[in-house]
Amino acid sequence: MAATTPSIFTALPDPIILIIAKYHILYASDYFTLNTLNKYIHELVKTLWNKPMTEDEYIFPRRTMILSNQCMSCLATCTPLQKVVVFHQFPKGCFLYCHRFDCVRHAVKSYVNIADEHNIDLLYKQALKITGTVRRSSGAVQECRYATRWMWKDGKVRCYFDENGQDYVKDVYIHLIPMEFHIDQPHRVRL
C-alpha cells in the first residue's frame, strides 16, 4: 500500500478511496487529473476504467452523414466529441459521446472491442507515411496510400491504390514495405 508520494490517501482503505473517486469523477478530465496524482491512486483509479462492461453498455458507431448533437451513451443533448472508425469504408462509422467519464469509457472500449472483433489492431501513432509504394502480384511497383492508424493483427497493412479509374486494396506485411516509408514501430492500443 506504499505510494511514491506519501499522502493522507495511503491511510484510507482502498474501497473508501474508490467510493470517493466514483463521486469525484464525473467528467473524463476528472479521471485524468486524479489518475496523475501518484502511482498508488493511479492503480486504484485504473480499476474504474477497467471495470467490465455489460452488453447494454457497448455502443455502436452510426454510419451517417447527418450531424447529431446527442450522446450515444447517455442520450443527453450536448456538443459531442466524435471518434471516426478508421477501418470502415465510406460512409465511416462515428462514435458521438459527451465529456462524462462513463460516456468516454463506453465509446473508447466499444471502439477497441469492434476492432478486436474485426481482427484489427488500432495504433497510438502513425507507423507509416501516408503515401508510398506497394508491389503488385504482377511484380510491378504501384504508388499507393497506406492505412495509417490501424493494421491487421497478423502484421499486414492495407494499401489503397487506383488503376484506370478503379479503386483497389491490397494487404501487405509491414516488414515488406520499403523502410523509406516507415516512421516508427507500430504501437498497438491495448485496453
Order of alpha helices (4+ residues) and beta strands (2+ residues): alpha-alpha-alpha-beta-beta-alpha-beta-beta-beta-beta-beta-beta
